[in-house]
Amino acid sequence: MIVPLCSKEDFTENSMLEIVHDGHSYLVAKVEDEFFVVDNMCSHEDSELILGCLKDKTIKCSLHGSYFDLETGEALNEPADEPIKAYKTFMKDNNICIEL
């Protein structure tokens, strides 16, 4: 199922939004000219990643400082050791979409 989450017009350079769809919270980020979608919760402690900050193609959790790769969801440093879910992202009719 293709799910449109938001318009690409909602973003400025190096910005992010929390989008809730069917009760699930997604983090949508624009880094340079690319869009990324990951789950909005840190895998270490249930902290919302939207409260963190972007650095290159990573998101830093504001609670304990773990970084996650926005392309793969990989946890890049401790204390997080489990990945977050990263979604294949594509554009359709000016919307940022994922496939569930």
Backbone as ProteinMPNN parsed JSONL, in Angstrom:
{"seq_chain_A": "MIVPLCSKEDFTENSMLEIVHDGHSYLVAKVEDEFFVVDNMCSHEDSELILGCLKDKTIKCSLHGSYFDLETGEALNEPADEPIKAYKTFMKDNNICIEL", "coords_chain_A": {"N_chain_A": [[0.834, -1.174, 0.0], [0.656, 2.142, -0.938], [1.52, 5.05, 0.761], [0.906, 8.373, 1.031], [2.608, 10.85, 2.776], [3.204, 13.605, 3.23], [3.544, 16.873, 1.721], [6.229, 17.819, -0.428], [6.63, 20.483, -0.385], [6.333, 21.3, 2.195], [8.736, 21.53, 3.435], [11.861, 23.033, 4.318], [15.354, 23.444, 3.559], [17.337, 20.938, 5.099], [15.499, 20.098, 7.202], [12.861, 18.783, 9.34], [9.874, 16.874, 9.987], [7.26, 15.661, 12.111], [5.038, 13.163, 11.287], [1.921, 11.74, 11.691], [0.334, 8.806, 10.935], [-2.382, 6.721, 10.722], [-2.152, 6.255, 13.495], [0.544, 5.796, 13.831], [3.774, 7.117, 14.328], [5.877, 8.934, 12.27], [9.091, 10.11, 11.267], [9.903, 12.529, 9.043], [12.391, 13.659, 7.001], [14.287, 16.211, 5.391], [17.261, 16.348, 3.788], [19.766, 18.054, 2.306], [18.944, 17.603, -0.969], [17.401, 15.377, -0.63], [14.865, 13.155, 0.614], [13.911, 11.482, 3.602], [12.434, 8.837, 5.485], [11.759, 7.645, 8.641], [11.005, 5.598, 11.549], [9.703, 7.405, 14.316], [10.631, 6.978, 16.882], [13.215, 6.446, 19.221], [15.292, 3.576, 19.393], [16.515, 2.813, 21.703], [15.525, 4.073, 24.116], [12.184, 5.009, 24.58], [12.035, 7.664, 23.148], [11.064, 10.528, 21.35], [12.33, 11.061, 18.172], [12.052, 13.386, 16.717], [12.602, 15.421, 18.434], [15.275, 15.614, 18.415], [18.297, 16.362, 16.539], [19.312, 17.05, 13.166], [22.159, 15.85, 11.434], [24.145, 15.879, 8.786], [23.339, 12.979, 7.082], [22.056, 11.839, 9.271], [20.168, 11.325, 12.305], [20.064, 12.649, 15.531], [19.348, 11.409, 18.684], [17.741, 13.158, 21.226], [17.703, 12.416, 23.883], [19.76, 10.556, 24.85], [21.835, 10.865, 23.062], [22.382, 9.113, 20.932], [23.094, 8.367, 17.519], [21.387, 7.86, 14.424], [21.393, 6.366, 11.24], [19.822, 7.841, 8.54], [19.236, 6.678, 6.1], [19.425, 3.885, 6.376], [18.584, 3.255, 8.941], [20.283, 2.285, 10.831], [21.78, 2.054, 14.061], [24.281, 4.147, 15.131], [25.968, 4.641, 17.256], [26.519, 3.961, 20.769], [24.211, 4.776, 23.438], [22.266, 3.302, 22.05], [21.656, 0.233, 20.414], [20.137, -1.11, 18.654], [18.588, -0.979, 15.451], [16.473, 1.59, 13.948], [13.385, 1.625, 12.139], [13.716, 2.22, 8.738], [12.249, 3.647, 5.897], [11.535, 2.941, 2.474], [11.518, 5.626, 0.368], [9.697, 7.738, -1.777], [8.675, 10.002, -4.423], [5.444, 11.117, -5.339], [3.163, 12.737, -7.262], [4.018, 15.237, -6.169], [4.121, 14.607, -3.518], [5.576, 13.173, -0.578], [6.123, 9.842, -0.209], [5.642, 6.554, 1.215], [5.953, 2.969, 1.129], [3.886, 0.594, 2.534]], "CA_chain_A": [[0.0, 0.0, 0.0], [1.393, 3.403, -1.014], [1.001, 6.011, 1.728], [1.453, 9.727, 0.957], [2.724, 11.387, 4.13], [3.169, 15.062, 3.247], [4.024, 17.516, 0.502], [7.63, 18.264, -0.366], [6.59, 21.931, -0.157], [6.296, 21.526, 3.64], [10.094, 21.476, 3.96], [12.997, 23.854, 3.926], [16.581, 22.644, 3.55], [17.755, 20.357, 6.381], [14.41, 20.218, 8.167], [12.146, 17.539, 9.589], [8.516, 16.953, 10.512], [6.618, 14.446, 12.595], [3.782, 12.876, 10.606], [1.225, 10.598, 12.278], [-0.578, 8.154, 9.988], [-2.997, 5.532, 11.337], [-1.646, 6.078, 14.847], [1.994, 5.538, 13.835], [4.534, 8.353, 14.2], [7.011, 8.89, 11.348], [9.936, 11.286, 11.118], [10.22, 12.799, 7.64], [13.497, 14.617, 7.004], [14.891, 16.641, 4.131], [18.684, 16.645, 3.926], [20.168, 18.479, 0.97], [17.767, 17.468, -1.831], [16.847, 14.04, -0.436], [13.901, 12.953, 1.691], [14.049, 10.232, 4.336], [11.366, 8.55, 6.445], [12.096, 6.627, 9.636], [10.154, 5.639, 12.733], [10.022, 8.579, 15.117], [11.021, 6.614, 18.241], [14.543, 5.884, 19.443], [15.244, 2.152, 19.739], [17.113, 2.614, 23.026], [14.481, 4.486, 25.053], [11.103, 5.537, 23.746], [12.112, 9.113, 23.019], [10.757, 10.955, 19.989], [13.51, 11.559, 17.457], [11.781, 14.739, 16.227], [13.18, 16.341, 19.414], [16.718, 15.621, 18.196], [18.779, 17.256, 15.487], [19.888, 16.448, 11.968], [23.56, 16.107, 11.11], [24.342, 15.171, 7.531], [22.221, 12.056, 6.856], [21.776, 11.151, 10.526], [19.342, 12.0, 13.307], [20.59, 12.443, 16.884], [18.343, 11.343, 19.738], [18.011, 14.198, 22.223], [17.729, 11.879, 25.245], [21.065, 10.008, 25.222], [22.863, 11.201, 22.086], [22.63, 8.122, 19.877], [22.842, 8.772, 16.137], [20.834, 6.846, 13.537], [21.521, 6.623, 9.808], [18.488, 8.051, 7.976], [19.027, 5.802, 4.941], [19.327, 2.472, 6.759], [18.057, 3.106, 10.294], [21.322, 1.713, 11.692], [22.267, 2.785, 15.228], [25.695, 4.396, 14.845], [26.754, 4.692, 18.489], [25.802, 3.609, 21.994], [23.722, 3.543, 24.027], [21.384, 2.523, 21.162], [22.333, -0.835, 19.677], [19.156, -1.656, 17.719], [18.223, 0.007, 14.424], [15.095, 2.036, 13.8], [12.91, 1.262, 10.804], [13.837, 3.213, 7.669], [11.303, 3.298, 4.843], [11.818, 3.348, 1.105], [10.808, 6.886, 0.18], [9.629, 8.185, -3.17], [7.769, 11.116, -4.695], [4.302, 10.873, -6.22], [2.307, 13.93, -7.3], [4.575, 16.248, -5.272], [4.023, 14.127, -2.141], [6.557, 12.213, -0.086], [5.364, 8.61, 0.025], [6.301, 5.308, 1.587], [5.139, 1.789, 0.857], [3.707, -0.267, 3.713]], "C_chain_A": [[0.886, 1.247, 0.0], [0.719, 4.421, -0.102], [1.663, 7.365, 1.5], [1.462, 10.339, 2.359], [2.599, 12.898, 4.188], [3.691, 15.585, 1.914], [5.492, 17.898, 0.655], [7.711, 19.763, -0.118], [6.57, 22.279, 1.333], [7.687, 21.694, 4.242], [10.976, 22.601, 3.45], [14.215, 22.933, 3.951], [16.94, 22.195, 4.961], [16.707, 20.572, 7.472], [13.717, 18.875, 8.331], [10.776, 17.835, 10.179], [8.128, 15.614, 11.109], [5.291, 14.323, 11.865], [3.178, 11.639, 11.267], [0.219, 10.087, 11.254], [-1.081, 6.863, 10.619], [-2.396, 5.221, 12.709], [-0.162, 5.806, 14.958], [2.732, 6.845, 13.554], [5.778, 8.139, 13.333], [7.788, 10.196, 11.443], [10.266, 11.406, 9.637], [11.266, 13.904, 7.639], [13.926, 14.942, 5.583], [16.328, 17.036, 4.429], [19.217, 16.866, 2.525], [18.936, 18.368, 0.078], [17.107, 16.105, -1.703], [15.869, 14.024, 0.734], [14.087, 11.565, 2.285], [12.866, 10.083, 5.278], [11.828, 7.402, 7.334], [11.035, 6.658, 10.733], [10.636, 6.762, 13.641], [10.482, 8.242, 16.535], [12.415, 5.996, 18.271], [14.403, 4.422, 19.862], [15.807, 1.864, 21.13], [16.105, 2.91, 24.137], [13.41, 5.12, 24.181], [11.064, 7.062, 23.782], [11.848, 9.481, 21.567], [11.991, 11.566, 19.329], [13.299, 12.96, 16.895], [12.367, 15.79, 17.176], [14.692, 16.465, 19.264], [17.124, 16.591, 17.103], [19.391, 16.45, 14.343], [21.355, 16.812, 11.859], [23.88, 15.242, 9.908], [23.135, 14.257, 7.305], [21.968, 11.195, 8.088], [20.825, 11.996, 11.363], [19.904, 11.638, 14.674], [19.428, 12.437, 17.871], [18.714, 12.352, 20.826], [18.164, 13.64, 23.638], [19.117, 11.395, 25.666], [22.15, 10.197, 24.165], [23.182, 10.16, 21.037], [22.288, 8.708, 18.514], [22.313, 7.577, 15.351], [20.999, 7.301, 12.094], [20.119, 6.735, 9.211], [18.201, 7.15, 6.776], [18.728, 4.365, 5.357], [18.644, 2.236, 8.099], [19.073, 2.58, 11.294], [21.656, 2.643, 12.859], [23.779, 2.922, 15.083], [26.57, 4.484, 16.088], [25.869, 4.311, 19.673], [25.242, 4.876, 22.628], [22.78, 2.737, 23.13], [22.194, 1.45, 20.449], [21.388, -1.542, 18.711], [18.809, -0.586, 16.689], [16.785, 0.495, 14.606], [14.671, 1.666, 12.383], [13.062, 2.458, 9.872], [12.977, 2.735, 6.509], [11.817, 3.746, 3.486], [10.913, 4.541, 0.809], [10.827, 7.271, -1.287], [8.6, 9.292, -3.307], [6.659, 10.655, -5.625], [3.389, 12.091, -6.126], [2.729, 14.97, -6.267], [4.496, 15.857, -3.786], [5.142, 13.145, -1.821], [5.779, 10.987, 0.362], [6.274, 7.499, 0.521], [5.385, 4.164, 1.179], [5.103, 0.92, 2.104], [3.277, -1.648, 3.29]], "O_chain_A": [[1.767, 1.384, 0.849], [-0.491, 4.633, -0.177], [2.86, 7.506, 1.746], [0.44, 10.342, 3.045], [1.957, 13.429, 5.095], [4.211, 14.83, 1.092], [5.937, 18.259, 1.744], [8.75, 20.264, 0.313], [6.77, 23.439, 1.695], [7.812, 21.972, 5.435], [10.851, 23.054, 2.313], [14.103, 21.766, 4.326], [16.857, 22.978, 5.907], [16.99, 21.149, 8.522], [13.952, 17.944, 7.56], [10.545, 18.883, 10.781], [8.603, 14.564, 10.675], [4.507, 15.272, 11.83], [3.843, 10.61, 11.389], [-0.633, 10.833, 10.771], [-0.285, 6.008, 11.007], [-2.162, 4.059, 13.04], [0.349, 5.605, 16.06], [2.359, 7.591, 12.649], [6.615, 7.283, 13.621], [7.21, 11.258, 11.671], [10.841, 10.491, 9.047], [11.046, 14.97, 8.215], [13.932, 14.085, 4.699], [16.583, 17.942, 5.221], [19.134, 15.988, 1.667], [17.937, 19.022, 0.376], [16.332, 15.713, -2.575], [16.017, 14.767, 1.705], [14.381, 10.602, 1.577], [12.352, 11.07, 5.806], [12.229, 6.341, 6.856], [10.264, 7.612, 10.839], [11.834, 7.035, 13.723], [10.705, 9.158, 17.326], [12.748, 5.137, 17.454], [13.487, 4.076, 20.608], [15.592, 0.78, 21.672], [15.871, 2.067, 25.003], [13.72, 5.708, 23.146], [10.168, 7.662, 24.377], [12.35, 8.823, 20.656], [12.613, 12.477, 19.874], [14.274, 13.659, 16.622], [12.604, 16.927, 16.767], [15.319, 17.312, 19.9], [16.39, 17.525, 16.78], [19.905, 15.347, 14.524], [21.751, 17.94, 12.154], [23.886, 14.014, 10.0], [22.001, 14.736, 7.338], [21.704, 9.997, 7.984], [20.692, 13.203, 11.163], [20.187, 10.472, 14.95], [18.617, 13.363, 17.886], [19.855, 12.394, 21.286], [18.702, 14.324, 24.509], [19.605, 11.781, 26.728], [23.275, 9.735, 24.354], [24.166, 10.307, 20.313], [21.317, 9.451, 18.37], [22.726, 6.439, 15.572], [20.774, 8.466, 11.767], [19.311, 5.818, 9.361], [17.039, 6.888, 6.469], [17.878, 3.706, 4.76], [18.173, 1.13, 8.365], [18.764, 2.443, 12.477], [21.797, 3.854, 12.683], [24.48, 1.923, 14.929], [27.794, 4.409, 15.984], [24.641, 4.335, 19.588], [25.763, 5.962, 22.371], [22.518, 1.573, 23.433], [23.284, 1.718, 19.942], [21.797, -2.477, 18.021], [18.745, 0.596, 17.027], [15.992, -0.113, 15.326], [15.518, 1.421, 11.524], [12.603, 3.56, 10.171], [12.978, 1.549, 6.178], [12.452, 4.793, 3.361], [9.696, 4.47, 0.979], [11.851, 7.146, -1.959], [7.763, 9.497, -2.428], [6.894, 9.904, -6.571], [2.902, 12.433, -5.049], [1.882, 15.525, -5.565], [4.771, 16.675, -2.909], [5.592, 12.388, -2.682], [4.888, 11.078, 1.207], [7.483, 7.495, 0.288], [4.199, 4.362, 0.916], [6.14, 0.557, 2.659], [3.074, -2.518, 4.137]]}, "name": "protein", "num_of_chains": 1, "seq": "MIVPLCSKEDFTENSMLEIVHDGHSYLVAKVEDEFFVVDNMCSHEDSELILGCLKDKTIKCSLHGSYFDLETGEALNEPADEPIKAYKTFMKDNNICIEL"}
